[in-house]
Amino acid sequence: MENELALKGKIVLVTGGSRGIGKGIAIALGKLGATVFITGRPQKSPNKLSGSIEETAEAVTNAGGIGHAIYCDHANDDDVAAAFEKIKKETGYIDILVNNVTSLANDILYPPPFWTKSLQLADQITVGLRSAYVSSYYAAPLLLKSKKGLIVNISYYGAVSYHLDPAYGATKAGLDKLTWDMAIDFKPFGVSVISVWPGPTATEFAVSLISKMEGGEKMMENFETPEFTGLVIKHVYSDPDLIEMSGSVIIGAEAAVKYGFKDINGKLPQVLKLGLGAPTEYFEVNH
């Protein structure tokens, strides 16, 4: 059983926490006593999915943490700067920044080639990759005031193999490169930076699509819960050797084996061994 007070007093920001993995991370860290700020846009999901930053903040508080919702369009640098200014005024520092926000076009799961799909897919590079850079930029002064600062970039196996479309892969590969390079800049200041690769996850988006497919329920049996990545972050953050891992990619399922924990559904997620260069047999949805 997780220590209910493991993150009590810690200040966390999860970007893009209205739903999906971001929401799961926020709730999981809330259960551990953290104060969690959640950013997101006020409008509804383009995919007509339920969820809002207010609902996530309430769920964090109900879980045992303290949840705060901040409206922020991560495509707008002024919005991002204002969000961090708000946190600075309220807390003065941040312990953990989770760069999770991304842009998902309605046709992201359509089959390749990419030029037959909408150009909106390129927005992932803005809200996904660039947004992680901008948030880390504004978070840096607040992380330096923490006794143990950490940036977590939510990446994926798509960084090293074909998934969904080239923009998706470029975004994930870019996040891992940001992790490596930012770790070098932050190391003298004691702040760690890691990438985390979740596996296929039962987000609202994934469930809404895959449940309609023939054999969809069977396909999702081994999917991770959205909260699982939050447990990964907790265990990595609690590792006394965290600074030595800075700059690295951590596969969530491998972390569960290393630290001896399971998903909240009692299962041990599977590590995907994927070939490089070609579409895989998996139907995978991140976030």
C-alpha positions in Angstrom: 0.0 0.0 0.0 1.3 3.4 -0.9 2.2 5.8 1.9 -0.7 8.2 2.1 1.6 11.0 3.3 4.5 10.4 0.9 4.1 13.7 -0.9 2.3 15.7 1.7 3.5 19.4 1.4 4.9 18.9 -2.1 3.8 21.3 -4.8 3.1 19.7 -8.1 2.0 21.2 -11.5 0.5 18.8 -14.0 -0.1 20.4 -17.4 -3.1 19.2 -19.4 -4.9 17.6 -16.5 -8.5 17.8 -17.7 -8.6 14.1 -18.5 -6.4 11.2 -19.5 -3.0 10.5 -18.1 -2.7 14.0 -16.8 -5.8 13.7 -14.7 -4.7 10.2 -13.5 -1.3 11.6 -12.5 -2.9 14.5 -10.6 -5.3 12.2 -8.7 -2.6 9.6 -7.9 -0.3 12.3 -6.5 -3.3 13.9 -4.6 -3.9 10.5 -2.9 -0.3 10.8 -1.6 -1.1 14.2 0.0 0.4 16.5 -2.7 -0.9 20.0 -3.5 -1.5 19.7 -7.3 -2.1 22.6 -9.7 -3.7 21.5 -12.9 -3.6 23.5 -16.1 -5.9 23.2 -19.1 -8.2 25.1 -21.4 -11.8 25.9 -20.3 -13.4 24.7 -23.5 -14.6 21.1 -23.9 -12.5 18.5 -25.6 -12.6 18.6 -29.4 -13.4 14.9 -29.2 -16.4 15.7 -27.0 -15.0 13.8 -24.0 -16.0 14.7 -20.5 -13.6 16.3 -18.1 -12.3 19.7 -16.9 -9.6 21.1 -14.8 -12.1 22.0 -12.1 -13.3 18.4 -12.0 -9.7 17.1 -11.7 -8.9 19.6 -9.0 -12.0 18.5 -7.0 -11.0 14.8 -7.5 -7.5 15.6 -6.2 -8.9 17.3 -3.1 -11.4 14.4 -2.5 -8.5 12.0 -2.8 -6.7 13.6 0.1 -4.5 16.2 -1.6 -5.2 19.9 -2.4 -6.3 20.6 -6.0 -6.1 23.9 -7.8 -7.3 24.6 -11.4 -5.6 27.2 -13.5 -7.0 28.1 -17.0 -4.1 28.0 -19.4 -3.8 27.6 -23.2 -0.3 26.1 -23.6 -0.2 27.5 -27.1 -0.1 30.9 -25.6 3.2 31.9 -23.9 1.5 34.7 -22.0 -1.0 32.2 -20.5 1.9 30.0 -19.4 3.8 32.9 -17.8 0.6 33.9 -16.0 0.0 30.4 -14.7 3.5 30.2 -13.2 3.2 33.7 -11.7 0.0 32.6 -10.0 1.8 29.6 -8.5 4.7 31.8 -7.5 2.4 34.1 -5.6 0.6 31.2 -3.8 3.4 28.9 -3.0 6.8 30.5 -4.0 8.1 27.2 -5.4 7.4 24.0 -7.3 8.7 20.5 -6.4 7.5 18.6 -9.4 6.5 19.8 -12.9 4.8 17.2 -15.1 4.8 18.2 -18.8 1.9 16.2 -20.0 -0.2 18.6 -22.2 -0.5 17.7 -25.8 -2.8 18.4 -28.8 -4.7 15.4 -30.2 -6.4 15.9 -33.6 -9.6 14.0 -34.3 -8.0 11.9 -37.0 -4.8 11.1 -35.0 -5.7 7.4 -35.0 -6.4 7.2 -38.8 -4.1 5.0 -40.7 -1.0 6.4 -42.4 0.3 8.0 -44.6 0.4 11.3 -42.7 -0.5 13.5 -45.8 -3.9 11.9 -46.0 -4.7 13.2 -42.5 -5.3 16.7 -41.3 -2.4 19.2 -40.9 -3.7 19.7 -37.3 -1.5 16.8 -36.4 1.5 19.1 -36.6 0.0 21.0 -33.6 1.5 18.3 -31.4 4.9 19.9 -32.0 3.6 23.1 -30.5 1.4 21.8 -27.7 3.4 18.8 -26.8 7.0 19.6 -27.5 7.4 23.4 -27.5 4.9 23.7 -24.6 7.2 21.4 -22.5 10.1 23.7 -23.2 8.1 26.9 -22.3 6.7 25.4 -19.1 10.1 24.2 -18.0 11.5 27.7 -18.8 9.0 29.4 -16.5 9.2 26.6 -13.9 13.0 26.8 -13.5 13.2 29.6 -11.0 10.5 27.9 -8.9 12.1 24.5 -9.1 15.4 26.0 -7.9 13.7 27.0 -4.7 12.7 23.4 -4.0 14.7 21.2 -1.8 14.3 18.5 -4.4 13.0 19.6 -7.8 11.9 17.3 -10.6 10.6 17.8 -14.2 8.8 14.8 -15.7 8.2 14.8 -19.5 5.5 12.3 -20.5 6.9 10.7 -23.6 6.4 7.3 -25.2 7.8 4.4 -27.2 7.0 6.5 -30.2 10.3 8.3 -29.6 12.1 5.2 -31.0 9.5 3.5 -33.1 6.6 4.3 -35.5 3.4 5.3 -33.8 0.4 7.2 -35.1 2.2 9.7 -37.4 5.6 11.4 -37.9 4.6 14.5 -35.8 3.8 12.3 -32.9 7.1 10.5 -33.1 9.0 13.7 -33.5 7.3 15.2 -30.5 8.2 12.2 -28.3 11.7 12.0 -29.5 12.0 15.7 -29.0 10.8 15.4 -25.4 13.4 12.8 -24.7 16.1 15.1 -26.1 14.8 18.0 -24.0 15.1 15.7 -21.0 18.7 14.9 -21.7 19.8 18.4 -22.4 17.8 20.1 -19.6 19.3 17.6 -17.2 22.8 18.9 -18.0 21.7 22.5 -17.4 19.9 21.7 -14.2 22.4 19.3 -12.6 24.5 22.0 -10.9 21.4 23.2 -9.2 20.2 19.8 -8.0 17.1 19.6 -10.2 16.4 16.3 -12.0 14.7 15.8 -15.4 13.3 12.5 -16.6 11.1 11.2 -19.4 8.5 8.6 -18.5 7.1 6.2 -21.1 3.6 4.9 -20.1 2.3 1.9 -21.9 -1.1 1.8 -23.7 -3.4 3.5 -21.2 -7.2 3.3 -20.6 -7.8 7.0 -21.0 -11.3 8.4 -21.9 -10.1 8.8 -25.5 -8.8 5.3 -25.8 -11.8 3.7 -24.2 -14.3 5.7 -26.3 -12.6 4.5 -29.5 -11.4 1.0 -28.7 -14.5 -0.1 -26.9 -16.4 0.2 -30.2 -13.9 -2.0 -32.0 -14.4 -5.8 -32.4 -12.3 -7.4 -29.7 -11.8 -4.0 -28.1 -12.5 -5.0 -24.5 -10.0 -7.9 -24.9 -7.4 -5.5 -26.3 -7.7 -3.2 -23.3 -7.3 -5.9 -20.6 -3.6 -5.1 -20.3 -3.9 -1.4 -20.6 -2.5 0.7 -17.7 -4.8 2.9 -15.7 -4.3 6.7 -16.0 -3.2 6.8 -12.4 -0.4 4.3 -12.9 2.1 6.9 -14.2 1.4 9.0 -11.1 2.7 6.0 -9.0 5.7 5.8 -11.2 6.5 9.5 -10.6 6.0 9.0 -6.8 8.5 6.1 -6.6 11.1 7.8 -8.9 10.8 11.0 -6.9 11.3 9.1 -3.7 14.4 7.4 -4.9 17.5 8.7 -3.1 19.5 8.3 -6.3 17.1 10.5 -8.3 19.8 12.9 -9.4 21.8 10.1 -10.9 18.8 9.1 -13.1 18.4 12.7 -14.4 18.4 12.9 -18.2 17.2 9.3 -18.6 14.1 7.6 -20.0 12.1 5.6 -17.5 9.6 3.0 -18.8 6.7 2.9 -16.3 6.3 -0.9 -16.4 10.1 -1.4 -15.7 9.8 1.1 -12.8 7.0 -1.0 -11.3 9.3 -4.0 -11.3 12.3 -2.1 -9.9 10.3 -0.5 -7.0 8.0 -3.4 -6.4 4.5 -1.9 -7.0 1.5 -2.6 -9.2 -1.1 -0.6 -11.0 -4.2 0.4 -8.9 -6.1 -2.4 -10.6 -3.6 -4.9 -9.1 -1.9 -5.7 -12.3 1.7 -5.4 -13.3 1.9 -3.5 -16.7 3.8 -5.1 -19.6 6.9 -3.7 -21.0 6.5 -3.4 -24.8 9.4 -4.6 -26.9 8.8 -2.9 -30.2 10.7 -3.0 -33.4 12.0 0.1 -34.9 11.0 1.8 -38.2 7.6 0.2 -39.0 4.0 0.4 -37.6 3.4 -2.1 -34.8 0.6 -4.5 -34.3 -0.6 -2.6 -31.2 -3.4 -0.1 -31.3 -1.9 2.4 -28.9 -3.3 5.6 -27.6 -1.3 7.9 -25.3 -3.0 10.5 -23.1 
